[in-house]
Amino acid sequence: MGTGRKLPIGIENFGEIRTEGFYYVDKTGLIIELLNNWSKVNLFTRPRRFGKSLNMSMLKAFFEYGCDSRIFDGLQIARELKLCETYMGKFPVISISLKDADAADYETAKRMLSSIIGSEAMRFSFLAESDRLSNFEKEQYRQLVRIGGKGEPGFIMADEVLVNSLLTLSRFLHKHYGQKVIVLIDEYDVPLDKAQNFGYYDDMVGTIRKLFSRVLKSNDDLYFAVLTGCLRIAKESIFSGLNNFNALSITDARYEEHFGFSDEEVRKLLAFYGFESRYESVKEWYDGYQFGNADVYCPWDVINYVDLLRSDPDAAPKAFWINTSSNDILKTFLRMAKQRTKREIEQLVEGQCITKSINQELTYRDLYQNMDNLWSVLFTTGYLTHRGKSEGDNYQLAIPNREIRKIFVDQILNWFQEDVRKDMSKLDAFCRAFAQADAVMIEKQFNAYLQRTISVRDAGARKEKKENFYHGILLGLLSHCEEWDIDSNAESGDGFSDILVEIEEEKIGIVIEIKYASEGSLRTDCQKALRQIREKNYERKLRQDGMSRIIRYGIACRRKECRVMLEES
């Protein structure tokens, strides 16, 4: 059992992982494939948290002058002696990440780009004194690393210096070393995403297009380049005219297992830490992505869950991926969904597939123009995966695993709560009906709410899991009454009641038990719920807290239909 080896949570530096005793899943086969399948410019598009940044750090560590070959000992690339002899530690490498180029306006965004590139240029401070550069070239280099004055924090470049910066740096490094340069650009599309959100998209597209085309197109100082991102932005001509350009998306069978964990890699990791018994749970929650023809796990989730198990061996799986993004795309998708799309979402949540045409060459400008584009975005960003291809660009789309299903369910519930709060008077009346023992009103309005929402019935789930959705909807509706004391799954009597409500001013206590009903059994399940309340004495806590009037509700639900029955004392 590998109890002494740390897990690299949030660590994207390859050298640190290899020298500081962290567990590493060998992805150095990417180096072999890049060198054996040559392209001048390579773009990998993958969802977030699938190892893009770590792989870029690995490439830098392998190719850059000063490489410590020991950090590759025992890895797949070390067995390729000829490749190592020819390429390891033989190149100047320019490596930048644009993932932090997050600004609310264009001028600030340009300063961020200047600082990112200026910081990288500072790694090569010897260029300012290089005897292979002319005095004019040395001055050009100094413009790349010029620090702003008061009110201009960080590096600052004139516009023309900025768009030429990577080209300029590659030229000087080639001239100094006598060796062409490798360029690595991680998360290349983040500045475009932020620009679209904040309204300066056209300006940023122009800057990025010039920056990339000058360093990647017809650059005699470039050996090869690798870029990563979530989307391939083709229509904006950012990559137009590039010779030998290789775009590798999640549908491409090439490089399919170099991002994400394979089943074999997950089994080895679990065995290393002594958690083989958790394999089925890990597979259910974090597997299910289809990259090319390969079945892939999300590495971020697997590593975080194993780390959690090390501190709590009984810990249940949880959603880690949701905490790494605002999920704005999914929220927008739900807000735009019409009736047909809602039915398709219900199919997905039930574990079914739907057929959609996928466009992998969207621009950020196009993302929210129509539902067809949003389906494509959900696919390319990892909220959906494919289970096979039909004619043309049509794919059988599915929710990958239980974690992503939970994200869908949580966002559907949030969207529903926002939607119902648009009519506060109706929500007030619904809540008051519980205090007034008006089962007819409750049933009518709850049915109306269920018709408006998206059903998230899980066809393969146990009955109690299906009940959780209706429990969550009702709890969210009742929480509108901030003056009520509401408990969910509270211990009372001889068990745990679904929902307990205390209305202190009126001394009213409410007990609610929710059942998921099979076909034709709504009334029967309401009666079962009421019987359970009585037999387990769920009202005991309410009486102990001084509630004098007790109202018991049995509520049975099935898809978008419910039945409500009550008793009171």
MISEPA-321611 format. One line per field, with one value per residue (C-alpha): residue number from 1; residue in one letter; x, y, z. Coordinates in nm, 3 decimals, m for minus. Example, Ala and Ser with C-alpha at 12.3 -4.5 7.8 and 13.67 -1.06 7.14 Angstrom:
// MISEPA-321611
nr = 1_2
rest = A_S
east = 1.230_1.367
north = m0.450_m0.106
up = 0.780_0.714
This chain:
// MISEPA-321611
nr = 1_2_3_4_5_6_7_8_9_10_11_12_13_14_15_16_17_18_19_20_21_22_23_24_25_26_27_28_29_30_31_32_33_34_35_36_37_38_39_40_41_42_43_44_45_46_47_48_49_50_51_52_53_54_55_56_57_58_59_60_61_62_63_64_65_66_67_68_69_70_71_72_73_74_75_76_77_78_79_80_81_82_83_84_85_86_87_88_89_90_91_92_93_94_95_96_97_98_99_100_101_102_103_104_105_106_107_108_109_110_111_112_113_114_115_116_117_118_119_120_121_122_123_124_125_126_127_128_129_130_131_132_133_134_135_136_137_138_139_140_141_142_143_144_145_146_147_148_149_150_151_152_153_154_155_156_157_158_159_160_161_162_163_164_165_166_167_168_169_170_171_172_173_174_175_176_177_178_179_180_181_182_183_184_185_186_187_188_189_190_191_192_193_194_195_196_197_198_199_200_201_202_203_204_205_206_207_208_209_210_211_212_213_214_215_216_217_218_219_220_221_222_223_224_225_226_227_228_229_230_231_232_233_234_235_236_237_238_239_240_241_242_243_244_245_246_247_248_249_250_251_252_253_254_255_256_257_258_259_260_261_262_263_264_265_266_267_268_269_270_271_272_273_274_275_276_277_278_279_280_281_282_283_284_285_286_287_288_289_290_291_292_293_294_295_296_297_298_299_300_301_302_303_304_305_306_307_308_309_310_311_312_313_314_315_316_317_318_319_320_321_322_323_324_325_326_327_328_329_330_331_332_333_334_335_336_337_338_339_340_341_342_343_344_345_346_347_348_349_350_351_352_353_354_355_356_357_358_359_360_361_362_363_364_365_366_367_368_369_370_371_372_373_374_375_376_377_378_379_380_381_382_383_384_385_386_387_388_389_390_391_392_393_394_395_396_397_398_399_400_401_402_403_404_405_406_407_408_409_410_411_412_413_414_415_416_417_418_419_420_421_422_423_424_425_426_427_428_429_430_431_432_433_434_435_436_437_438_439_440_441_442_443_444_445_446_447_448_449_450_451_452_453_454_455_456_457_458_459_460_461_462_463_464_465_466_467_468_469_470_471_472_473_474_475_476_477_478_479_480_481_482_483_484_485_486_487_488_489_490_491_492_493_494_495_496_497_498_499_500_501_502_503_504_505_506_507_508_509_510_511_512_513_514_515_516_517_518_519_520_521_522_523_524_525_526_527_528_529_530_531_532_533_534_535_536_537_538_539_540_541_542_543_544_545_546_547_548_549_550_551_552_553_554_555_556_557_558_559_560_561_562_563_564_565_566_567_568_569
rest = M_G_T_G_R_K_L_P_I_G_I_E_N_F_G_E_I_R_T_E_G_F_Y_Y_V_D_K_T_G_L_I_I_E_L_L_N_N_W_S_K_V_N_L_F_T_R_P_R_R_F_G_K_S_L_N_M_S_M_L_K_A_F_F_E_Y_G_C_D_S_R_I_F_D_G_L_Q_I_A_R_E_L_K_L_C_E_T_Y_M_G_K_F_P_V_I_S_I_S_L_K_D_A_D_A_A_D_Y_E_T_A_K_R_M_L_S_S_I_I_G_S_E_A_M_R_F_S_F_L_A_E_S_D_R_L_S_N_F_E_K_E_Q_Y_R_Q_L_V_R_I_G_G_K_G_E_P_G_F_I_M_A_D_E_V_L_V_N_S_L_L_T_L_S_R_F_L_H_K_H_Y_G_Q_K_V_I_V_L_I_D_E_Y_D_V_P_L_D_K_A_Q_N_F_G_Y_Y_D_D_M_V_G_T_I_R_K_L_F_S_R_V_L_K_S_N_D_D_L_Y_F_A_V_L_T_G_C_L_R_I_A_K_E_S_I_F_S_G_L_N_N_F_N_A_L_S_I_T_D_A_R_Y_E_E_H_F_G_F_S_D_E_E_V_R_K_L_L_A_F_Y_G_F_E_S_R_Y_E_S_V_K_E_W_Y_D_G_Y_Q_F_G_N_A_D_V_Y_C_P_W_D_V_I_N_Y_V_D_L_L_R_S_D_P_D_A_A_P_K_A_F_W_I_N_T_S_S_N_D_I_L_K_T_F_L_R_M_A_K_Q_R_T_K_R_E_I_E_Q_L_V_E_G_Q_C_I_T_K_S_I_N_Q_E_L_T_Y_R_D_L_Y_Q_N_M_D_N_L_W_S_V_L_F_T_T_G_Y_L_T_H_R_G_K_S_E_G_D_N_Y_Q_L_A_I_P_N_R_E_I_R_K_I_F_V_D_Q_I_L_N_W_F_Q_E_D_V_R_K_D_M_S_K_L_D_A_F_C_R_A_F_A_Q_A_D_A_V_M_I_E_K_Q_F_N_A_Y_L_Q_R_T_I_S_V_R_D_A_G_A_R_K_E_K_K_E_N_F_Y_H_G_I_L_L_G_L_L_S_H_C_E_E_W_D_I_D_S_N_A_E_S_G_D_G_F_S_D_I_L_V_E_I_E_E_E_K_I_G_I_V_I_E_I_K_Y_A_S_E_G_S_L_R_T_D_C_Q_K_A_L_R_Q_I_R_E_K_N_Y_E_R_K_L_R_Q_D_G_M_S_R_I_I_R_Y_G_I_A_C_R_R_K_E_C_R_V_M_L_E_E_S
east = 0.000_0.146_0.067_0.383_0.338_0.150_m0.127_m0.068_m0.389_m0.372_m0.004_0.061_0.442_0.584_0.926_0.778_0.565_0.862_1.112_0.889_0.752_0.406_0.215_0.235_0.030_0.269_0.161_0.503_0.366_0.238_0.599_0.656_0.339_0.407_0.754_0.649_0.341_0.496_0.293_0.429_0.139_m0.069_m0.390_m0.543_m0.897_m1.016_m1.251_m1.105_m0.933_m0.817_m0.442_m0.375_m0.154_0.043_0.112_0.236_0.468_0.593_0.669_0.863_1.060_1.156_1.256_1.407_1.779_1.895_1.657_1.723_1.689_1.645_1.289_1.198_1.359_1.121_0.872_0.766_0.971_1.292_1.269_1.285_1.663_1.693_1.423_1.577_1.921_1.789_1.536_1.572_1.707_1.794_1.565_1.484_1.120_0.873_0.593_0.298_m0.046_m0.332_m0.570_m0.529_m0.594_m0.921_m1.017_m1.335_m1.205_m0.977_m0.699_m0.662_m0.668_m0.381_m0.181_m0.241_m0.118_0.186_0.261_0.220_0.454_0.687_0.729_0.823_1.065_1.234_1.342_1.580_1.735_2.073_1.941_1.993_2.369_2.393_2.686_2.483_2.222_2.273_2.229_1.899_1.779_1.881_1.672_1.380_1.420_1.415_1.080_0.942_1.045_0.971_0.806_0.525_0.549_0.311_m0.044_0.080_0.165_0.350_0.502_0.375_0.412_0.303_0.038_0.275_0.535_0.268_0.142_0.501_0.625_0.628_0.773_1.042_1.132_1.151_1.377_1.620_1.632_1.702_1.977_2.133_2.129_2.149_1.850_1.487_1.231_0.943_0.637_0.381_0.058_m0.174_m0.544_m0.512_m0.886_m0.942_m0.887_m1.153_m1.400_m1.352_m1.369_m1.704_m1.840_m1.733_m1.805_m1.466_m1.456_m1.374_m1.076_m0.939_m0.988_m0.781_m0.499_m0.491_m0.507_m0.203_m0.012_m0.063_m0.034_0.300_0.461_0.296_0.269_0.577_0.805_1.145_1.254_0.980_1.056_0.703_0.421_0.159_m0.154_m0.435_m0.786_m1.150_m1.277_m1.128_m1.194_m1.168_m1.404_m1.222_m0.922_m0.693_m0.537_m0.611_m0.322_m0.113_0.085_0.081_m0.180_m0.309_m0.631_m0.701_m1.042_m1.218_m1.362_m1.017_m0.877_m0.520_m0.372_m0.696_m0.552_m0.293_m0.547_m0.750_m0.699_m0.761_m0.933_m0.600_m0.440_m0.725_m0.704_m0.329_m0.375_m0.646_m0.433_m0.129_m0.320_m0.510_m0.854_m0.927_m1.268_m1.371_m1.323_m1.695_m1.783_m1.500_m1.610_m1.976_m1.893_m1.591_m1.565_m1.770_m1.598_m1.532_m1.220_m1.185_m1.242_m1.102_m1.301_m1.158_m1.192_m1.163_m0.822_m0.908_m1.198_m1.012_m0.714_m0.932_m1.146_m0.847_m0.700_m1.029_m1.027_m0.679_m0.815_m1.159_m1.168_m1.548_m1.600_m1.859_m1.780_m1.866_m1.866_m1.524_m1.541_m1.833_m1.614_m1.369_m1.608_m1.912_m2.107_m2.232_m2.274_m2.509_m2.704_m2.752_m2.851_m3.127_m3.256_m3.283_m3.442_m3.787_m4.027_m3.859_m3.517_m3.653_m3.779_m3.435_m3.269_m3.506_m3.397_m3.032_m3.084_m3.266_m2.951_m3.066_m2.888_m3.006_m2.882_m2.743_m2.533_m2.208_m2.017_m1.665_m1.562_m1.776_m1.658_m1.728_m1.953_m2.171_m2.205_m2.540_m2.702_m2.916_m2.973_m2.784_m2.467_m2.522_m2.547_m2.208_m2.060_m2.189_m2.022_m1.684_m1.664_m1.735_m2.093_m2.188_m1.996_m2.069_m2.171_m2.120_m2.145_m2.428_m2.424_m2.222_m2.156_m2.439_m2.343_m2.526_m2.486_m2.509_m2.427_m2.089_m2.128_m2.299_m2.098_m2.207_m2.562_m2.551_m2.433_m2.727_m2.972_m2.833_m2.844_m3.196_m3.310_m3.140_m3.298_m3.639_m3.609_m3.520_m3.812_m4.082_m3.967_m4.077_m4.433_m4.400_m4.773_m4.832_m4.542_m4.676_m5.016_m4.859_m4.662_m4.958_m5.168_m4.948_m5.032_m5.399_m5.424_m5.540_m5.437_m5.635_m5.448_m5.112_m5.173_m5.295_m5.003_m4.735_m4.857_m4.833_m4.476_m4.380_m4.517_m4.290_m3.969_m3.744_m3.798_m3.475_m3.601_m3.312_m3.447_m3.176_m3.184_m3.332_m3.674_m3.538_m3.296_m3.587_m3.766_m3.469_m3.552_m3.908_m3.778_m3.534_m3.797_m4.044_m3.777_m3.666_m4.022_m4.094_m3.764_m3.922_m4.088_m3.787_m3.982_m4.053_m3.811_m3.756_m3.554_m3.469_m3.405_m3.428_m3.412_m3.749_m3.932_m3.798_m3.634_m3.562_m3.851_m3.826_m3.931_m4.032_m4.173_m4.236_m4.443_m4.366_m4.618_m4.910_m4.776_m4.826_m4.604_m4.593_m4.457_m4.403_m4.314_m4.251_m4.279_m4.193_m4.494_m4.501_m4.768_m5.120_m5.019_m5.023_m5.307_m5.163_m4.821_m4.973_m5.136_m4.804_m4.635_m4.896_m4.874_m4.494_m4.529_m4.761_m4.572_m4.232_m4.380_m4.207_m4.410_m4.244_m3.986_m4.258_m4.456_m4.141_m4.082_m4.430_m4.623_m4.988_m5.140_m4.980_m5.050_m4.919_m4.873_m4.820_m4.708_m4.660_m4.492_m4.431_m4.266_m4.467_m4.765_m4.831_m5.100_m5.134_m5.316_m5.318_m5.413_m5.408_m5.441
north = 0.000_0.337_0.528_0.739_0.887_1.216_1.286_1.586_1.780_2.110_2.062_2.114_2.131_1.807_1.854_1.912_1.600_1.387_1.523_1.570_1.220_1.263_0.985_1.028_0.860_0.824_1.038_1.065_0.864_1.202_1.303_0.991_1.039_1.408_1.331_1.029_1.203_1.535_1.854_2.205_2.332_2.102_2.207_1.982_2.068_1.894_1.979_2.143_1.925_1.655_1.714_1.968_2.195_1.908_1.765_2.103_2.123_1.774_1.880_2.182_1.968_1.721_1.953_2.253_2.312_2.206_1.909_1.680_1.340_1.172_1.298_1.078_0.760_0.468_0.640_0.532_0.795_0.678_0.351_0.546_0.591_0.739_0.999_1.095_1.128_1.346_1.565_1.563_1.896_2.019_2.322_2.667_2.654_2.941_2.830_3.048_2.986_3.224_3.078_3.384_3.637_3.728_4.095_4.301_4.540_4.530_4.754_4.548_4.230_4.360_4.440_4.087_3.943_4.170_4.049_3.682_3.710_3.954_3.713_3.437_3.667_3.743_3.378_3.462_3.774_3.673_3.795_4.154_4.085_3.822_3.879_3.715_3.992_4.341_4.643_4.716_4.360_4.388_4.703_4.519_4.250_4.512_4.633_4.286_4.304_4.670_4.721_4.976_5.279_5.398_5.309_5.057_4.747_4.459_4.434_4.675_4.662_4.888_4.726_4.647_4.510_4.284_4.128_4.067_3.956_3.578_3.609_3.847_3.622_3.313_3.494_3.608_3.265_3.099_3.350_3.310_2.929_2.847_2.617_2.665_2.720_2.513_2.722_2.597_2.795_2.653_2.752_2.966_3.046_3.181_3.546_3.505_3.352_3.641_3.899_3.763_3.775_4.137_4.283_4.343_4.030_4.190_4.376_4.064_3.848_4.097_4.092_3.713_3.661_3.883_3.738_3.378_3.420_3.600_3.335_3.028_3.113_3.123_3.162_3.029_3.033_2.786_2.414_2.320_2.445_2.290_2.469_2.357_2.487_2.390_2.502_2.520_2.876_2.828_3.081_3.381_3.299_3.268_2.958_3.023_2.988_2.778_2.510_2.162_2.253_1.957_2.013_1.723_1.731_1.487_1.302_1.233_0.884_1.016_1.095_0.964_0.834_1.106_1.330_1.172_0.834_0.498_0.215_0.037_0.352_0.395_0.032_0.070_0.391_0.238_m0.073_0.140_0.309_m0.004_0.104_m0.168_m0.223_0.129_0.060_0.025_0.349_0.536_0.402_0.494_0.850_0.955_0.732_0.746_1.009_0.903_1.057_0.916_0.544_0.543_0.526_0.792_0.897_1.256_1.259_1.554_1.360_1.032_1.193_1.402_1.106_0.883_1.163_1.189_0.813_0.834_1.057_0.894_0.535_0.530_0.850_0.833_0.972_1.337_1.590_1.757_1.884_2.119_2.326_2.414_2.627_2.850_2.619_2.930_2.739_2.486_2.761_2.949_2.626_2.558_2.916_2.895_2.549_2.522_2.232_1.999_2.060_1.998_1.657_1.582_1.680_1.445_1.164_1.235_1.241_0.907_0.760_0.765_0.901_1.171_1.237_1.582_1.745_1.870_2.172_2.172_2.493_2.747_3.090_3.233_3.482_3.190_3.002_3.134_3.211_2.896_2.565_2.366_2.557_2.503_2.126_2.146_2.347_2.105_1.827_1.993_2.116_1.776_1.804_1.550_1.278_1.059_0.695_0.662_0.858_0.859_1.017_1.334_1.522_1.356_1.195_0.991_1.216_1.106_1.229_1.066_0.956_1.002_1.313_1.506_1.384_1.537_1.866_1.860_1.782_2.053_2.314_2.209_2.256_2.598_2.702_2.584_2.787_3.099_3.038_2.991_3.301_3.511_3.476_3.538_3.567_3.217_3.082_3.253_3.093_2.749_2.767_2.900_2.609_2.378_2.574_2.585_2.207_2.266_1.941_2.029_2.357_2.197_1.915_2.148_2.389_2.124_1.950_2.284_2.332_1.979_2.044_2.348_2.185_1.923_1.576_1.416_1.067_0.820_0.507_0.290_0.439_0.292_0.422_0.635_0.805_0.901_1.049_1.279_1.495_1.568_1.615_1.877_2.062_2.079_2.178_2.461_2.587_2.584_2.756_3.067_3.113_3.243_3.276_2.902_2.663_2.388_2.068_1.814_1.449_1.541_1.275_1.251_0.966_0.635_0.754_1.046_1.241_1.390_1.743_1.895_2.249_2.455_2.773_2.919_3.205_2.976_2.671_2.465_2.165_2.004_1.658_1.569_1.225_1.189_0.868_0.785_0.599_0.316_0.316_0.357_0.374_0.746_0.712_0.393_0.553_0.859_0.627_0.445_0.777_0.877_0.536_0.568_0.909_0.760_0.437_0.608_0.894_1.158_1.431_1.374_1.651_1.897_1.826_1.847_2.192_2.304_2.274_2.219_2.156_1.885_1.841_1.525_1.513_1.207_1.311_1.064_1.166_1.004_1.193_1.519_1.406_1.412_1.325_1.485_1.346_1.478_1.403_1.643_1.640
up = 0.000_m0.108_0.207_0.187_m0.158_m0.185_m0.436_m0.666_m0.601_m0.785_m0.874_m1.244_m1.233_m1.373_m1.216_m0.872_m0.897_m1.002_m0.748_m0.443_m0.412_m0.566_m0.740_m1.118_m1.390_m1.683_m1.979_m2.143_m2.435_m2.553_m2.627_m2.833_m3.034_m3.098_m3.233_m3.439_m3.588_m3.678_m3.712_m3.693_m3.480_m3.258_m3.081_m2.814_m2.706_m2.389_m2.099_m1.789_m1.527_m1.769_m1.732_m2.008_m1.796_m1.642_m1.987_m2.106_m1.805_m1.893_m2.252_m2.127_m1.880_m2.153_m2.438_m2.261_m2.224_m1.879_m1.863_m1.568_m1.733_m1.394_m1.360_m1.657_m1.517_m1.523_m1.750_m2.098_m2.278_m2.107_m2.303_m2.631_m2.628_m2.976_m2.915_m2.582_m2.735_m3.017_m2.840_m2.461_m2.333_m2.682_m2.732_m2.602_m2.491_m2.460_m2.229_m2.128_m1.979_m2.055_m1.795_m1.570_m1.848_m1.683_m1.708_m1.720_m1.988_m2.289_m2.158_m1.842_m2.049_m2.263_m1.950_m1.826_m2.156_m2.135_m1.783_m1.875_m2.174_m1.998_m1.706_m1.948_m2.129_m1.795_m1.775_m2.059_m1.906_m2.054_m2.389_m2.272_m2.272_m2.547_m2.781_m3.058_m3.054_m3.191_m2.967_m3.142_m3.074_m2.711_m2.685_m2.843_m2.579_m2.303_m2.435_m2.362_m1.997_m1.929_m1.591_m1.566_m1.345_m1.076_m1.170_m1.427_m1.223_m1.382_m1.728_m1.989_m2.367_m2.646_m2.867_m3.152_m2.910_m2.755_m3.079_m3.191_m2.848_m2.897_m3.247_m3.118_m2.827_m3.050_m3.295_m3.025_m2.860_m3.195_m3.267_m2.922_m2.911_m3.281_m3.227_m3.328_m3.053_m2.916_m2.819_m2.564_m2.509_m2.243_m2.221_m2.532_m2.552_m2.198_m2.301_m2.571_m2.326_m2.083_m2.362_m2.477_m2.122_m2.070_m2.413_m2.576_m2.791_m3.128_m2.983_m2.813_m3.123_m3.322_m3.066_m3.028_m3.403_m3.460_m3.162_m3.274_m3.649_m3.616_m3.395_m3.552_m3.923_m4.147_m3.846_m3.945_m3.580_m3.473_m3.439_m3.339_m3.116_m2.890_m2.773_m2.543_m2.480_m2.438_m2.780_m3.126_m3.241_m3.615_m3.771_m3.630_m3.854_m3.552_m3.706_m4.072_m4.311_m4.076_m4.255_m4.105_m3.839_m3.639_m3.437_m3.201_m3.032_m2.799_m3.099_m3.247_m3.191_m3.198_m2.857_m2.706_m2.375_m2.308_m2.136_m1.856_m1.688_m1.851_m1.666_m1.618_m1.474_m1.226_m1.115_m1.055_m0.859_m0.638_m0.579_m0.491_m0.210_m0.104_m0.224_m0.481_m0.320_m0.428_m0.797_m0.883_m0.703_m0.876_m1.212_m1.154_m1.045_m1.253_m1.564_m1.881_m2.096_m2.454_m2.609_m2.958_m2.900_m2.546_m2.225_m1.993_m1.628_m1.506_m1.328_m1.103_m0.952_m0.911_m0.738_m0.506_m0.406_m0.334_m0.124_0.064_0.124_0.275_0.553_0.570_0.436_0.461_0.261_m0.015_m0.362_m0.416_m0.696_m0.713_m1.071_m0.995_m0.764_m1.044_m1.248_m1.218_m1.452_m1.636_m1.962_m1.804_m1.627_m1.956_m2.129_m1.873_m1.891_m2.271_m2.277_m2.435_m2.392_m2.642_m2.492_m2.141_m2.255_m2.400_m2.072_m1.891_m2.123_m2.050_m1.674_m1.700_m1.857_m2.219_m2.526_m2.763_m3.116_m3.188_m3.458_m3.304_m3.431_m3.290_m3.467_m3.283_m3.186_m2.842_m3.019_m3.138_m2.810_m2.694_m3.030_m3.036_m2.859_m3.125_m3.038_m2.667_m2.718_m2.890_m2.604_m2.339_m2.538_m2.587_m2.225_m2.068_m1.946_m2.212_m2.391_m2.689_m2.713_m3.087_m3.409_m3.663_m4.007_m4.064_m3.743_m3.550_m3.218_m2.959_m2.655_m2.292_m1.943_m1.868_m1.508_m1.175_m1.083_m1.392_m1.343_m0.994_m1.144_m1.385_m1.104_m0.876_m1.151_m1.251_m0.891_m0.875_m1.203_m1.080_m0.759_m0.957_m1.190_m0.924_m0.735_m1.030_m0.895_m0.523_m0.455_m0.589_m0.387_m0.073_m0.126_m0.179_0.145_0.348_0.225_0.436_0.751_0.654_0.598_0.240_0.065_m0.249_m0.297_m0.225_m0.471_m0.746_m0.716_m0.664_m0.981_m1.162_m1.039_m1.144_m1.492_m1.522_m1.407_m1.562_m1.426_m1.306_m1.244_m1.253_m1.419_m1.264_m0.915_m0.602_m0.501_m0.218_m0.461_m0.685_m0.384_m0.319_m0.620_m0.504_m0.152_m0.282_m0.484_m0.194_0.056_m0.172_m0.210_0.163_0.243_0.095_0.438_0.626_0.951_0.956_1.127_0.870_0.921_0.653_0.741_1.108_1.376_1.551_1.719_1.593_1.273_1.042_0.893_0.546_0.642_0.977_0.998_1.309_1.281_1.622_1.629_1.551_1.737_1.422_1.354_1.009_0.923_0.556_0.422_0.048_m0.154_m0.513_m0.648_m0.897_m1.168_m1.031_m0.665_m0.580_m0.329_m0.179_m0.133_0.032_0.283_0.336_0.406_0.664_0.829_0.849_1.020_1.281_1.341_1.375_1.577_1.364_1.534_1.873_1.823_1.726_2.041_2.253_2.103_2.209_1.883_1.980_1.637_1.424_1.051_0.885_0.506_0.291_m0.058_m0.342_m0.669_m1.004_m1.289_m1.309_m1.107_m0.734_m0.479_m0.135_0.169_0.525_0.884_1.174_1.549
